[in-house]
């Protein structure tokens, strides 16, 4: 393969990355929860609030669990956002089209941090994300990227790829959800939630 062809391939690859980046669009306004299905009885189950560009999640007095789903459904996509742990035992995550979830915080079953690992109903945590202890900054803002193409989920933390997993329970199309785990006092913050549809 000659050098000109290699250069062309590299440039095309760079262009495709730029094109993908340009497609990332906000799915959270930072001002309100428009575009999201707020759980019924939100004042009892917990609070999802938009405050100064931040999606703040706080457990309610009854500590009921709930999920904040997007109104739109997605097939193949890449999602990027910042997150920061609040007070309490943080157990949250992002649901990918269905109940498959990318964990953020302490696993209730394993009693340890499983951030960026997939939680699959009926299977638990089939794989564990790598290098999380080094990359995760619990009291600061962290950047996560989740890519879902068909049955394959890929996750990056602070720009480093940390997990890839193919899920038999993945579905073709569905919404994205933000979880507030029940039976614990916790707070969690999200911001800059963006998503791009992929072919």
Phi, psi and omega in degrees: 000126184280166186295326180295319180293318178299315180300319180296318180296317179298315180296319178296320178297318179296321180296322181292324177296314179299318180298319179295319180298321184290342182275348179297122181235145181299137172246004175224122185289335185087350182249328181204186183255027176297139184093358181235148176268102181285129181303142178295145182066036185302327180295334179268318184286329183157184182235133169241114184228144173263116182227112176052046177084002183244134172273109182259128179246129183220132178293146180272179182297332179268357176054041177278146177274155178197171180227133176264107184261148171289149176286331179275153175251151184227149174263252175280135183201165168233134182236138179227143181197164173255147176220155179213136179287139172259206182281166177084191178270099186286123176220095183223193178161177181245123176277134184253094177071331180209219182277352173299136188223143169262113187291145168226116178104202187280127175288129179294328182277321183268344179061034176208165184290126179235030180309134178080356177272149179278133171254118183245117180307130181090343181239346184072229180253094184291332175221160179242133179298149184262149169066021184292320181302324181283322188272326188286133176242094190300325184262004180238175177285136177240152178245124178242145174232130179240126177244130178236111177235111185061236180267357185263129176250133176231137184231137174241144174233126184053034177086357180255130179292126186237348183199139170223135182207138175259123184254124177294336183268002178297145177245162186293322187214141178180172180281173173255140182232147175250124187266138166245110183287144179275173174063031175199153174271124182201159173221147183213144181237137175233151175206167177052042179285118182227153181213144176231132175285142180243157179299000000 
